Amino acid sequence: MIRKARIKDVNEIYELISYHAQEGKMLPRSLNDLYEYLRDFHVFEIEGEIIGVCGLHINWEDLAEIRSLAVRKGRERQGVGTALAKECIEEARQLDLL
C-alpha cells in the first residue's frame, strides 16, 4: 500500500535512506530534512513495515523533482520503486505540474 508519510514514519524513512546513502547510492537526508519536508514523501508499506520511500519536491511553479527514492534491501525488483515513482508523477499531474 502506498500512502503519504506520517510523523511516526520518519525514523524508519531515515534508516532506509541512510542505508543507501552509506552504500554511496544516494544523497543522505538529515532527520531535520525529513521532518521539514515530510509532506513531500510517500511510503510503500506492507504489514506495517515501510519497504520503500519516495519524495516529490516542488521547486517552482512548473518544476518539481522526484527524490530520495529508496527500497529496502531484499525487496528490490518487485515493482516498489516503480510504483512509488508513478505515485509521485500522478501527484505532479494533480498539481498541474505536468
C-alpha positions in Angstrom: 0.0 0.0 0.0 1.3 3.5 -0.9 0.4 6.4 1.3 1.6 9.8 2.4 4.3 9.6 5.0 3.4 10.4 8.6 5.4 11.7 11.6 5.7 8.3 13.1 7.5 7.1 9.8 10.4 9.5 10.0 12.8 7.2 11.8 12.2 4.3 9.5 12.5 6.5 6.5 15.7 7.9 7.9 17.2 4.4 8.4 16.2 3.4 4.9 17.7 6.4 3.2 20.8 6.3 5.4 21.5 2.7 4.4 21.5 3.6 0.7 23.5 6.8 1.3 26.2 4.8 3.2 26.3 2.5 0.2 27.0 5.5 -2.0 23.8 5.1 -3.9 22.0 8.3 -3.0 22.4 11.5 -1.1 21.8 11.4 2.6 19.0 13.2 4.3 19.1 14.5 7.9 16.3 13.9 10.3 15.7 17.7 10.2 15.3 17.5 6.4 12.8 14.6 6.7 10.7 16.4 9.3 10.8 19.7 7.3 9.9 18.0 4.0 7.8 15.2 5.4 4.8 16.2 3.3 6.8 15.6 0.1 7.1 11.9 0.9 5.1 8.7 0.1 5.9 5.4 1.6 5.2 1.9 0.4 4.1 -0.2 3.4 3.4 -3.9 3.7 2.1 -5.3 7.0 3.2 -2.3 9.0 6.8 -2.2 7.5 8.0 0.6 5.3 9.7 -1.1 2.4 10.1 2.0 0.1 10.1 5.7 0.1 10.0 8.5 -2.5 9.5 12.2 -2.4 8.1 14.7 -4.8 9.6 18.1 -4.1 8.2 21.2 -5.8 10.9 23.7 -6.8 8.9 26.2 -8.8 5.5 26.7 -10.4 6.5 24.4 -13.3 9.4 22.4 -11.8 9.4 19.5 -9.4 11.7 16.6 -8.8 11.4 13.0 -7.6 14.0 12.5 -4.9 15.1 10.1 -2.2 13.7 7.0 -3.9 14.8 4.0 -1.8 13.7 0.4 -1.5 14.6 -1.8 1.4 17.3 -4.3 0.7 15.8 -7.7 -0.3 12.7 -6.0 -1.7 14.3 -4.8 -4.9 12.9 -5.8 -8.3 9.4 -6.2 -7.1 8.0 -3.0 -8.5 8.1 -1.0 -5.3 10.3 1.8 -6.7 8.3 2.0 -9.9 5.0 2.2 -8.0 6.4 5.0 -5.8 7.7 6.9 -8.8 4.3 6.6 -10.6 2.5 7.8 -7.4 4.7 10.9 -7.4 4.1 11.5 -11.1 0.4 11.2 -10.6 0.6 13.7 -7.7 2.5 16.1 -10.0 -0.3 15.7 -12.6 -2.9 16.6 -10.0 -0.9 19.7 -9.0 -0.8 20.7 -12.7 3.0 20.3 -12.9 2.8 18.1 -15.9 
